[in-house]
Amino acid sequence: GVGMGMTAPVSITAFPAEDGSLQQKVKVSLRIPNQFQANPPCPSDESIKIEERQGMTIYSTQFGGYAKEVDYVNYAAKLKSALGSEAAYRKDFYLCNGYDPPMKPYGRRNEVWFVKE
């Protein structure tokens, strides 16, 4: 019953298949605003969980526009190529992040994050 408004980024955990496409399983994460961090309200829907995300170091790439699944897959492939074989990062998932409300037509910001091991 508490309205918290929208926060940024909206983070989608993507689980890539062998061919680089995304599996149907995804996890959407929203940041809890600062004023609710110490004591977040309890979700009324069982499918919503509150998780604490530990600090992490990431490799990231940024792009604009209205991001679709194919865009995240393509930019993840570009980031993987740019990192080469020397960088150690989690291969079982990556994070797709959007920073803008749907009604913002220009200057949109999206990112793909690989979590450093």
mmCIF file of the C-alpha atoms, coordinates in Angstrom:
data_MODEL
# 
_entry.id   MODEL 
# 
loop_
_atom_site.group_PDB 
_atom_site.id 
_atom_site.type_symbol 
_atom_site.label_atom_id 
_atom_site.label_alt_id 
_atom_site.label_comp_id 
_atom_site.label_asym_id 
_atom_site.label_entity_id 
_atom_site.label_seq_id 
_atom_site.pdbx_PDB_ins_code 
_atom_site.Cartn_x 
_atom_site.Cartn_y 
_atom_site.Cartn_z 
_atom_site.occupancy 
_atom_site.B_iso_or_equiv 
_atom_site.pdbx_formal_charge 
_atom_site.auth_seq_id 
_atom_site.auth_comp_id 
_atom_site.auth_asym_id 
_atom_site.auth_atom_id 
_atom_site.pdbx_PDB_model_num 
ATOM 1   C CA . GLY A 1 1   ? 0.000  0.000   0.000   1.00 0.00 ? 1   GLY A CA 1 
ATOM 2   C CA . VAL A 1 2   ? 3.001  2.336   -0.152  1.00 0.00 ? 2   VAL A CA 1 
ATOM 3   C CA . GLY A 1 3   ? 3.718  4.207   -3.398  1.00 0.00 ? 3   GLY A CA 1 
ATOM 4   C CA . MET A 1 4   ? 7.448  4.481   -4.054  1.00 0.00 ? 4   MET A CA 1 
ATOM 5   C CA . GLY A 1 5   ? 7.577  5.845   -7.593  1.00 0.00 ? 5   GLY A CA 1 
ATOM 6   C CA . MET A 1 6   ? 9.939  4.583   -10.253 1.00 0.00 ? 6   MET A CA 1 
ATOM 7   C CA . THR A 1 7   ? 13.668 4.314   -9.750  1.00 0.00 ? 7   THR A CA 1 
ATOM 8   C CA . ALA A 1 8   ? 16.527 3.921   -12.199 1.00 0.00 ? 8   ALA A CA 1 
ATOM 9   C CA . PRO A 1 9   ? 17.926 1.783   -13.494 1.00 0.00 ? 9   PRO A CA 1 
ATOM 10  C CA . VAL A 1 10  ? 15.400 -0.934  -14.140 1.00 0.00 ? 10  VAL A CA 1 
ATOM 11  C CA . SER A 1 11  ? 17.704 -3.936  -14.211 1.00 0.00 ? 11  SER A CA 1 
ATOM 12  C CA . ILE A 1 12  ? 16.859 -7.185  -15.994 1.00 0.00 ? 12  ILE A CA 1 
ATOM 13  C CA . THR A 1 13  ? 19.025 -10.213 -15.298 1.00 0.00 ? 13  THR A CA 1 
ATOM 14  C CA . ALA A 1 14  ? 19.359 -12.079 -18.592 1.00 0.00 ? 14  ALA A CA 1 
ATOM 15  C CA . PHE A 1 15  ? 20.430 -15.691 -18.860 1.00 0.00 ? 15  PHE A CA 1 
ATOM 16  C CA . PRO A 1 16  ? 22.052 -16.313 -22.263 1.00 0.00 ? 16  PRO A CA 1 
ATOM 17  C CA . ALA A 1 17  ? 21.646 -19.592 -24.150 1.00 0.00 ? 17  ALA A CA 1 
ATOM 18  C CA . GLU A 1 18  ? 24.588 -21.246 -25.925 1.00 0.00 ? 18  GLU A CA 1 
ATOM 19  C CA . ASP A 1 19  ? 23.843 -19.331 -29.150 1.00 0.00 ? 19  ASP A CA 1 
ATOM 20  C CA . GLY A 1 20  ? 23.791 -15.949 -27.339 1.00 0.00 ? 20  GLY A CA 1 
ATOM 21  C CA . SER A 1 21  ? 20.000 -15.567 -27.426 1.00 0.00 ? 21  SER A CA 1 
ATOM 22  C CA . LEU A 1 22  ? 18.197 -15.048 -24.134 1.00 0.00 ? 22  LEU A CA 1 
ATOM 23  C CA . GLN A 1 23  ? 16.382 -17.796 -22.288 1.00 0.00 ? 23  GLN A CA 1 
ATOM 24  C CA . GLN A 1 24  ? 12.781 -17.095 -21.352 1.00 0.00 ? 24  GLN A CA 1 
ATOM 25  C CA . LYS A 1 25  ? 13.802 -16.898 -17.683 1.00 0.00 ? 25  LYS A CA 1 
ATOM 26  C CA . VAL A 1 26  ? 14.539 -13.309 -16.609 1.00 0.00 ? 26  VAL A CA 1 
ATOM 27  C CA . LYS A 1 27  ? 14.569 -11.435 -13.324 1.00 0.00 ? 27  LYS A CA 1 
ATOM 28  C CA . VAL A 1 28  ? 13.510 -7.780  -13.180 1.00 0.00 ? 28  VAL A CA 1 
ATOM 29  C CA . SER A 1 29  ? 14.998 -5.698  -10.358 1.00 0.00 ? 29  SER A CA 1 
ATOM 30  C CA . LEU A 1 30  ? 13.976 -2.248  -9.189  1.00 0.00 ? 30  LEU A CA 1 
ATOM 31  C CA . ARG A 1 31  ? 15.974 -0.178  -6.730  1.00 0.00 ? 31  ARG A CA 1 
ATOM 32  C CA . ILE A 1 32  ? 14.175 0.634   -3.491  1.00 0.00 ? 32  ILE A CA 1 
ATOM 33  C CA . PRO A 1 33  ? 14.327 4.422   -2.919  1.00 0.00 ? 33  PRO A CA 1 
ATOM 34  C CA . ASN A 1 34  ? 16.685 5.711   -0.207  1.00 0.00 ? 34  ASN A CA 1 
ATOM 35  C CA . GLN A 1 35  ? 13.954 6.577   2.289   1.00 0.00 ? 35  GLN A CA 1 
ATOM 36  C CA . PHE A 1 36  ? 12.817 2.916   2.285   1.00 0.00 ? 36  PHE A CA 1 
ATOM 37  C CA . GLN A 1 37  ? 16.259 1.252   2.310   1.00 0.00 ? 37  GLN A CA 1 
ATOM 38  C CA . ALA A 1 38  ? 16.484 0.656   6.074   1.00 0.00 ? 38  ALA A CA 1 
ATOM 39  C CA . ASN A 1 39  ? 12.940 -0.700  6.383   1.00 0.00 ? 39  ASN A CA 1 
ATOM 40  C CA . PRO A 1 40  ? 11.406 -1.614  3.012   1.00 0.00 ? 40  PRO A CA 1 
ATOM 41  C CA . PRO A 1 41  ? 7.643  -2.242  2.882   1.00 0.00 ? 41  PRO A CA 1 
ATOM 42  C CA . CYS A 1 42  ? 6.644  -5.922  2.641   1.00 0.00 ? 42  CYS A CA 1 
ATOM 43  C CA . PRO A 1 43  ? 5.393  -6.924  -0.819  1.00 0.00 ? 43  PRO A CA 1 
ATOM 44  C CA . SER A 1 44  ? 1.768  -8.097  -0.947  1.00 0.00 ? 44  SER A CA 1 
ATOM 45  C CA . ASP A 1 45  ? 2.493  -10.288 -4.000  1.00 0.00 ? 45  ASP A CA 1 
ATOM 46  C CA . GLU A 1 46  ? 4.353  -13.579 -3.311  1.00 0.00 ? 46  GLU A CA 1 
ATOM 47  C CA . SER A 1 47  ? 6.243  -13.365 -6.605  1.00 0.00 ? 47  SER A CA 1 
ATOM 48  C CA . ILE A 1 48  ? 7.979  -10.150 -5.463  1.00 0.00 ? 48  ILE A CA 1 
ATOM 49  C CA . LYS A 1 49  ? 11.060 -10.622 -3.307  1.00 0.00 ? 49  LYS A CA 1 
ATOM 50  C CA . ILE A 1 50  ? 13.297 -8.089  -1.591  1.00 0.00 ? 50  ILE A CA 1 
ATOM 51  C CA . GLU A 1 51  ? 16.951 -8.883  -2.186  1.00 0.00 ? 51  GLU A CA 1 
ATOM 52  C CA . GLU A 1 52  ? 20.047 -7.062  -1.121  1.00 0.00 ? 52  GLU A CA 1 
ATOM 53  C CA . ARG A 1 53  ? 22.466 -6.698  -4.009  1.00 0.00 ? 53  ARG A CA 1 
ATOM 54  C CA . GLN A 1 54  ? 26.049 -6.850  -2.864  1.00 0.00 ? 54  GLN A CA 1 
ATOM 55  C CA . GLY A 1 55  ? 28.652 -4.451  -4.215  1.00 0.00 ? 55  GLY A CA 1 
ATOM 56  C CA . MET A 1 56  ? 30.126 -5.524  -7.524  1.00 0.00 ? 56  MET A CA 1 
ATOM 57  C CA . THR A 1 57  ? 32.607 -4.505  -10.153 1.00 0.00 ? 57  THR A CA 1 
ATOM 58  C CA . ILE A 1 58  ? 31.219 -4.505  -13.666 1.00 0.00 ? 58  ILE A CA 1 
ATOM 59  C CA . TYR A 1 59  ? 32.285 -4.252  -17.270 1.00 0.00 ? 59  TYR A CA 1 
ATOM 60  C CA . SER A 1 60  ? 29.765 -2.042  -19.056 1.00 0.00 ? 60  SER A CA 1 
ATOM 61  C CA . THR A 1 61  ? 28.740 -0.689  -22.423 1.00 0.00 ? 61  THR A CA 1 
ATOM 62  C CA . GLN A 1 62  ? 26.165 2.031   -23.057 1.00 0.00 ? 62  GLN A CA 1 
ATOM 63  C CA . PHE A 1 63  ? 23.794 2.663   -25.973 1.00 0.00 ? 63  PHE A CA 1 
ATOM 64  C CA . GLY A 1 64  ? 20.753 4.805   -26.771 1.00 0.00 ? 64  GLY A CA 1 
ATOM 65  C CA . GLY A 1 65  ? 17.268 4.380   -28.178 1.00 0.00 ? 65  GLY A CA 1 
ATOM 66  C CA . TYR A 1 66  ? 14.326 2.225   -27.166 1.00 0.00 ? 66  TYR A CA 1 
ATOM 67  C CA . ALA A 1 67  ? 16.139 -0.991  -26.249 1.00 0.00 ? 67  ALA A CA 1 
ATOM 68  C CA . LYS A 1 68  ? 14.707 -4.313  -27.346 1.00 0.00 ? 68  LYS A CA 1 
ATOM 69  C CA . GLU A 1 69  ? 15.942 -7.813  -26.544 1.00 0.00 ? 69  GLU A CA 1 
ATOM 70  C CA . VAL A 1 70  ? 17.916 -7.955  -29.799 1.00 0.00 ? 70  VAL A CA 1 
ATOM 71  C CA . ASP A 1 71  ? 19.725 -4.719  -28.839 1.00 0.00 ? 71  ASP A CA 1 
ATOM 72  C CA . TYR A 1 72  ? 20.806 -6.104  -25.466 1.00 0.00 ? 72  TYR A CA 1 
ATOM 73  C CA . VAL A 1 73  ? 21.950 -9.355  -27.105 1.00 0.00 ? 73  VAL A CA 1 
ATOM 74  C CA . ASN A 1 74  ? 23.943 -7.433  -29.764 1.00 0.00 ? 74  ASN A CA 1 
ATOM 75  C CA . TYR A 1 75  ? 25.589 -5.078  -27.263 1.00 0.00 ? 75  TYR A CA 1 
ATOM 76  C CA . ALA A 1 76  ? 26.394 -7.996  -24.942 1.00 0.00 ? 76  ALA A CA 1 
ATOM 77  C CA . ALA A 1 77  ? 28.141 -9.676  -27.896 1.00 0.00 ? 77  ALA A CA 1 
ATOM 78  C CA . LYS A 1 78  ? 30.068 -6.467  -28.640 1.00 0.00 ? 78  LYS A CA 1 
ATOM 79  C CA . LEU A 1 79  ? 31.120 -6.145  -24.987 1.00 0.00 ? 79  LEU A CA 1 
ATOM 80  C CA . LYS A 1 80  ? 32.196 -9.793  -24.912 1.00 0.00 ? 80  LYS A CA 1 
ATOM 81  C CA . SER A 1 81  ? 34.266 -9.234  -28.056 1.00 0.00 ? 81  SER A CA 1 
ATOM 82  C CA . ALA A 1 82  ? 35.839 -6.044  -26.669 1.00 0.00 ? 82  ALA A CA 1 
ATOM 83  C CA . LEU A 1 83  ? 36.828 -7.809  -23.441 1.00 0.00 ? 83  LEU A CA 1 
ATOM 84  C CA . GLY A 1 84  ? 38.415 -10.744 -25.236 1.00 0.00 ? 84  GLY A CA 1 
ATOM 85  C CA . SER A 1 85  ? 39.458 -13.885 -23.389 1.00 0.00 ? 85  SER A CA 1 
ATOM 86  C CA . GLU A 1 86  ? 41.549 -12.190 -20.693 1.00 0.00 ? 86  GLU A CA 1 
ATOM 87  C CA . ALA A 1 87  ? 38.732 -10.626 -18.632 1.00 0.00 ? 87  ALA A CA 1 
ATOM 88  C CA . ALA A 1 88  ? 37.157 -12.812 -15.943 1.00 0.00 ? 88  ALA A CA 1 
ATOM 89  C CA . TYR A 1 89  ? 33.413 -12.224 -15.625 1.00 0.00 ? 89  TYR A CA 1 
ATOM 90  C CA . ARG A 1 90  ? 30.253 -14.241 -14.956 1.00 0.00 ? 90  ARG A CA 1 
ATOM 91  C CA . LYS A 1 91  ? 29.177 -16.017 -18.143 1.00 0.00 ? 91  LYS A CA 1 
ATOM 92  C CA . ASP A 1 92  ? 25.903 -17.488 -16.791 1.00 0.00 ? 92  ASP A CA 1 
ATOM 93  C CA . PHE A 1 93  ? 24.077 -14.142 -16.705 1.00 0.00 ? 93  PHE A CA 1 
ATOM 94  C CA . TYR A 1 94  ? 24.393 -10.440 -17.470 1.00 0.00 ? 94  TYR A CA 1 
ATOM 95  C CA . LEU A 1 95  ? 22.390 -7.346  -16.580 1.00 0.00 ? 95  LEU A CA 1 
ATOM 96  C CA . CYS A 1 96  ? 20.361 -5.232  -19.006 1.00 0.00 ? 96  CYS A CA 1 
ATOM 97  C CA . ASN A 1 97  ? 19.677 -1.762  -17.601 1.00 0.00 ? 97  ASN A CA 1 
ATOM 98  C CA . GLY A 1 98  ? 17.326 0.985   -18.711 1.00 0.00 ? 98  GLY A CA 1 
ATOM 99  C CA . TYR A 1 99  ? 17.386 4.440   -17.135 1.00 0.00 ? 99  TYR A CA 1 
ATOM 100 C CA . ASP A 1 100 ? 14.505 6.291   -18.765 1.00 0.00 ? 100 ASP A CA 1 
ATOM 101 C CA . PRO A 1 101 ? 10.703 6.354   -18.529 1.00 0.00 ? 101 PRO A CA 1 
ATOM 102 C CA . PRO A 1 102 ? 8.876  4.977   -21.592 1.00 0.00 ? 102 PRO A CA 1 
ATOM 103 C CA . MET A 1 103 ? 7.622  8.425   -22.630 1.00 0.00 ? 103 MET A CA 1 
ATOM 104 C CA . LYS A 1 104 ? 11.126 9.898   -23.045 1.00 0.00 ? 104 LYS A CA 1 
ATOM 105 C CA . PRO A 1 105 ? 11.687 9.924   -26.824 1.00 0.00 ? 105 PRO A CA 1 
ATOM 106 C CA . TYR A 1 106 ? 15.287 11.204  -27.094 1.00 0.00 ? 106 TYR A CA 1 
ATOM 107 C CA . GLY A 1 107 ? 18.550 10.891  -25.228 1.00 0.00 ? 107 GLY A CA 1 
ATOM 108 C CA . ARG A 1 108 ? 17.724 7.473   -23.822 1.00 0.00 ? 108 ARG A CA 1 
ATOM 109 C CA . ARG A 1 109 ? 20.362 5.532   -21.870 1.00 0.00 ? 109 ARG A CA 1 
ATOM 110 C CA . ASN A 1 110 ? 20.700 1.751   -21.751 1.00 0.00 ? 110 ASN A CA 1 
ATOM 111 C CA . GLU A 1 111 ? 23.582 -0.375  -20.510 1.00 0.00 ? 111 GLU A CA 1 
ATOM 112 C CA . VAL A 1 112 ? 24.739 -3.981  -20.530 1.00 0.00 ? 112 VAL A CA 1 
ATOM 113 C CA . TRP A 1 113 ? 26.729 -5.072  -17.468 1.00 0.00 ? 113 TRP A CA 1 
ATOM 114 C CA . PHE A 1 114 ? 28.973 -8.128  -17.077 1.00 0.00 ? 114 PHE A CA 1 
ATOM 115 C CA . VAL A 1 115 ? 29.820 -8.832  -13.429 1.00 0.00 ? 115 VAL A CA 1 
ATOM 116 C CA . LYS A 1 116 ? 33.542 -9.234  -12.815 1.00 0.00 ? 116 LYS A CA 1 
ATOM 117 C CA . GLU A 1 117 ? 34.574 -12.465 -11.082 1.00 0.00 ? 117 GLU A CA 1 
# 
